[in-house]
Amino acid sequence: MSASILIVDDEVSILNSLSSILEDEGYDVSVAKSGVEALKLCATSPPELMMLDIWMPEMDGLETLRRLRELVPNTQVMMMSGHGSIETAVKAIKLGAYDYIEKPLSLENVTLRVKHALDQHRLEQENRTLRTKVERKFELIGHSPAMQQLKQIIETAGPTNSRVLIGGENGTGKELVARAIHQHSGRATRPFVAVNCAAIPETLIESELFGHERGAFSGATTMKRGQFEQADGGTLFLDEIADMSVSTQAKVLRALQEQQFTRVGGTKLIKVDVRVLAASNKDLLQEIEKGTFREDLFYRLNVVPIVVPTLRDRREDIPLLVKHFLRVHAEEQGLKLKQVAPEAMDVFMHYEWPGNIRELRNLIERLMIMVPGPVIEASHASVALQVRPQLSAAQSAGGAQPANTLLTRHYDSLRDARNAFEKEFIARKLREHHWNISRTAEDLKIERSHLHRKIKLLDVEMRPEM
């Protein structure tokens, strides 16, 4: 499809010659003899590029440009004038013009400048599309009281430079909250850099955060800028900060206090302007008592505390989240959008969601792929919620049922299906923790006595020597 161009000039000869040149180049060209006529055309069919003369009767080009920006802000505009001045050109650029070209117009100059303007327009369109997709991907979905309160805190804390400590269970969306805070701040156009402290080996965390100089250690063949430096002017999000060693915490504290640091192996002080947001799924006060987290760092980070609600605490948001993830996965994977039967939604509403939003998103992705028909039924939802990744042959030999067996087995009721899953899941966790009841209970986040009752009730086969 050829690009659309609107030429606006009160001189008929200019309209005829320019339109002829650009049509020969393959563009879809229309013309207007005044600013008023141009605005009427733009209201119904905005062009990708407008070539706008400055000196016209009734309404000059600058006034036309000002009104155009209110009407269709994304149209690219190239100003034209045979009596221009630097002052006029500057005024046009400030009003949003992309380019300024002087008359008389040369064929080669016009076609080249038009091509550049349209290339820039396409890049801006692509950026807007990508930004919209990113914003939708990281959008906070929900209208429950818990989410309304969370959004209010974000809107209040976002515009400040205060540090924020975000707590909450795994999968609740702590990074989404951090991104929302960044988007509500004056740093929104600057970098947002996220660091998962739990995923970086202890030997590399300092290099990752502060960078290193060439030759600082074996393998450091080039200088590397750290995440603090990359986030300069923007926001640095330190996720799972409780997983940092105490020595690294001390260096982060110093960087927060002084807003400067040295790269690993370097001596030069590097100054930065970074807003730090941190998150953890652990109780940091308990970590302080254990001696695994610095108390002074906690108070430095905990200026504005936020606790992200679990999905169990905002069940009324589940239908909105389900519809949102259905759309997201349909778009991302080119799948046809599916509907959710009311009975299936009822299954979602009554499930406990130990994995929170992350578990729901993954479940919807699985159902979008695996359900053959256009509707996700209650049976699909019930079975999918009882299944975890398939066990290895060695694990299956230990007595637990493989995931595909759980999927295909017939159950008389939802309770029977749930009990089968719980039995398999508890058995697997017991094996992972070498049959240690205390560690298994801690992993499952239940009391030891509750786990003992479950083992007895579900007849979970224990290790023979036990």
N, C-alpha and C positions, 0 to 999 in steps of 0.2 A: 504494500500500500504506500503510495507516494505521500510525501510530507505536504501539509497544507500551509499556504502562505497568503496573507492578506496585505495588499499594498494600498496605503492610504496617502493620497496626494491630490491637491486641487488642480494640478496641471495634467490635462488629458494626455499630452505627449509623453510624460513620464510614466503614466499608468500603462500606456500602450507598449512603450519600448521595454519597460521592466518586466511586464507580464509575458511578453513575447520571449525575452531572454530566459526567464525562469521556467516557462512551459517547455522550451526546448531542452532544458536540463532535466525534465521529467517531473517537475513539481506540480501540485494541484493549486492553481493560482486564482484568487478572486480579488476584486478591486473595490475601493470606496473613495468618493470624491470629497468627503469631509469627515471630521471626527465624530459627528453625530451619527452619520450613516455607518461608520466603522463600529461604533459601540452597539448599534442595533444588530449588526451582523454577528458580532461576538457573543451577544446574549443568547443567540439561538445555535450558533455553530462556531465556537472559538477556534482560531487557527493555532498551529504550532508556533508559527513565527509571524509577527506583524512588522512590516517595514513602514515606518510612520514619519511623514514630513513634519517639520517643526512649524514652519510659517504657513498657516492656513487661516482663512477668514472664519468668522463666527467662533470657532473653538480651535485654539492652536494645538500643536502636537504635545506640548507639556501638560496641558489640561486634559487632553485626551488620554495621555499616559496615566495621569493620576487617577482618572475615573476607571480606566481599564484595570488597574491594579486592584481596585475594589471589586470589580465585576468578575474578572478571571485572572487571579494572581499568578497563575503558572504559565501564561503565554509568554514566549520569548519575544522581546521587542528590540528592533534595530531602528535608531533614529536617523533621519536624513535631513540635510540642510545645505543650501547654497550660500547662506549668510550667517554661518555659525560663528561662535566664539568659544573660547575655553570655558568661560563662565556658564554658557548655555549647555555645553557638553557635560560639565560637572553636575549641573542641576538635573540633567536627564538621567545620568547614572545613579544619582542619589534617589531619584524617583523609581528606579528599578529597571532602567533600560540596560540591555546586555551590551550593546555596541552603538557607536556613533560614526556615521559615514558621510563624507562631504560630497556635494555635487560640484561639478558634473561627475556622473558615475561612470566608471570604466567597467567594461564587461568582465574582465579577468578578476578585478578587485571585488565586484559584487558577488560573483558566483563563489569565490573563495570564502568571503565573509559570511555569506548565507550558509554555506556548508558547515563552517565552524559553529555558527549560532545554533543550527539544528542538531549538530552532534552534542553540543553542550546541553540542549533541551532534553535530548534522549537520556543523557547521563543523569540529569536531575530527576527525570521521571523514574528511572531505574532505582535511584537512591531513595526516592519517596516510597516506591513500592517495597523495597527491601526494609526500609525503616518501619513501614506499616506492619510487615510480616513479623519483624523482630518485636515490635511493641505488642502485637497480638500474642506472640509466643510467650512473652513475659508478663502478660496482663494478669492482674489480680481479679479473679472472678468471684462474685458472691455479694449478696445483699443481706446476709444474716446480721443480727446485732453484733456478733463477734467480729465480723468483717467490716462493718460500718465503723466500729470503734478503732480497728486496726488502721483503716484508711484515714480516719481523722488524725490519728497520731502521726502517720506518714506525712499528711498535708501540713501538719504543724511543725514537725521536726525537719522535714525536707529542705525548706529554704534556708535553714541555719547552717552553720559549719560545725555544729556539735557532733561529737562522736556518738555512735549508737551501738548498743550491744543487743543482738537479736538472739533470743532463745526459742526453744521449741523442739518437738520430737523430729526424728528423721522423716524426710518426705513432706513436711508441712509447707515448704516453700520459702525458706529463709532467704535464699538468694533472690527470689522474686521481690521480697520486701526490700532488700538492699537496692535492687535496681530501681524500684519505685521511688525510694528515697532520693537516689541519684537523679532521676528524671524530674523530681519536684525541686531540685536545688538549682542554684545559679551555675552549677558545674555540668549541667545536662549535656552541653555540646562538647564537653571535654571527655577524656577517656574514662571508662568504667573497667577496672581491672580486677578480676576475681581470682583468688588463690585458694586452692583446697589444701590446707596445711596437712591434712591427714594423708594425702596422696603423694607427698614429696618426701623422699628419704631424708633422715636427719642430717646426713652428710652433705646434702645439696640445698637444704632449706635456706641457709644464709646467702648462698650464691643466687638462689632464685629470687629472694626478696631484695637484696642489695646490689646484686651484680658482682662481677669479678673482673680483675685486670688480667691481661694476657700473661700467662706463666704463673698465675697465682697458685695453681696446683696441677697435678698431672692430668693432662687432657684439656687444660684451659689454653687452647691455641689462639684464641682471639678474645678481645675485650667483650664483655656482655653487660648490657644495661639490665638492672634488676626491675622487679615489679613496682617498687616505690618510685623509681625514676620514670618508668613508663606511665605511671598514673599521675605524673606531675600536672597540676592544674585541675585534676579530676578527682575520682573516688577510688580508693583501694578497699576491696572487700576481702577480709581474712576469714574464710570459712573453716569451721572445726578448729578454732584457735587453741582449744585446750590440748590438742595433740602436738603442739610445739614443745620442745624441750625447754627447761627453765633457763638455760643459757641463751637460747634464741629469744625467749621472751624478754630477757634483759636488754638485748640489742634493739628489739622492736620498741620497747619502752623508751629507750634513749632517743630513737629516731622520732617518736611521737612528741617527746618533750622539746627536742631541739629543731625538728623539721630539717635535719641534715644527717648525713651518714657518710661512711667511706665504703667503697667497694672492697670485696674480699681481695686481699693482696695489694690494696692501694693505700695511699696516704692523703689524697686530695679530698677535702670535704665537699660533698655535693648537697646543695640546698634544694629543697622541694617544697611545693605547696600541695599537700595531699590531705583529703578528708578520709579518715579511716573508719570503716564500718566492720564490725566483727560479729561472728555467730558461733554458737556451740549448742550441741544437743545434750551436753552434760551440765550438771549443777556445779557452777564454778565456785560457789561458796564451799561446797564439799571438797572440790579439788584443792582449794586453798588450805583447808584443814589437813588434807593428805600431804600437802607440801609439793604438789605437782603443778600448781599455778600460782603466779606471783600476785600477792594482794595489791601491790601498788599498780600493777598493770590492769587489774580488774577495775579499780576505781578510776583509772585513766580512761578506760574504754566505756565504763558504765555510766556515761553522762545521761543518755536517754535510753532506758531499758525498754525493750519491746519483746513480748512473748507471742509467738505466732500460734493461733488456735489450732487444735487438731481437727481432723475432718469429723471426728465423733462429736465435737462441740459445735459444729456448724452444718448439721445434716440437711437443713433446708436449702443449702447451696448445692447439694449433690446433683439435682436435675440440671441446673445451669452448667455445672462442670462437665457433666456427661455430654450435653449438647455441644459445649465448647470443644471438648476433645474429639468428638465425632467429626466436627468440621475441620479441625486442625489435621487429623490423620488422613482425612479424605483428600485435603489439599496437598499435604506433604508427599503422599504416596500414590496420588492419582487414582484413588479408589472411589467407588460410587457411595454417596452418603447413605448410611443405614438409619432406620428408625428403631426406637426402643419401645417394646411393648410395656404397657403400664405395670404388668406383673413383674417384668424384669427390673423396672425402676424400683418397684417395691422391695425386691431382693437387695438392690444397691442400698436402699435407704435403711435396711435393717442389719446390714453387715457392719462389723466393728472397725474395719479399715486400719489394721495395725501399721500398714505402710503409708497411710495418709494419702495426700494428693498424688504422690509418685506412684503408689500402687494403683490408684484409680486410673491414672493416665495410661499406665502399662496395660491394665486390664482392657481398657477400651481399644487400645491399639491391637491387642490380641484378638478381641472379638471382631473388630473390623476386618481383620485378615482371615480368620478361621471360620466365621459364620457364613455359610454359602448363600443364604437368602437375603432379602432386603430388610428383614426385621430381626432384631435381637430379642429372643424369647426368654422367658424366665428360666427354662431348662438350660439354655446356653450360659446365662449368668450364674446359675447355681453351681453348675459343674466347673466353670472357669474359676470360680472363687475358692474351690477346694484343691486346686492344682498348683504345684510348684515345679520348677525345672526337673526334667527326668533324672532319676538317680543313675549312677554308674552301675555296671554289672556287679562290682564288689559290694556296693551299698545294698543293692537289691538282694544279694545273697544273704544279707544279714537279717532278712525277715520282713523288711518294709516293702510296700507295693510300689512298683515303678509308676511314674506320673501317667503314662499312657494307659496303664491298667485302671487307674482311678478315673480317667476320663471316660473309658468305654464301659465300665461296670454299671449295671443297672441298680439303682437304689429305689427303695419303696417310698422314701421321704427325704426332705431336705435335711432332717436331723441325722438320718443314717449316712448321708453323703458327708455331712460336716464331721461326724464322728470318725468316719474312715480317714478323712484328711488329717484330723487332729492326731489320730493314732500314728499315722505315717510320719507326720511332721515331728512329733515328740520323740519317736524312735530315732529319727535321723539326727535330731539335736543331741540326744543322749550319746549316740556314737561319736559325733563331732567332739564332744567334751569327755570322751573316754568314760562314759557312764557316771560321771560326777554329778550328783543331784544338785548340789549348790550352784555350780557353774552353769548348769543347764537352766535352772530356775532363773538365774540372773539374766541369761541370754534371752529367755522367753518373757522376761519382765513380769514374773509371777512369784508368789511366795512358795517356799519349799513344800509347805504342807499342801498347798493347792496342786503342785506338781505330783506329789505322792498320790493324792486323791484321783487325779486324772489318769495316772499310770494304772491304778487299781480298777477304776471305772471302765477304762477303754481296753483293759487287758493287754497293755503294752508289754511285749516280750522283753525281759531284761536279760543281761548277760548271764550265762549259766552259773558262773561262780558267785553271782549276787543272789 
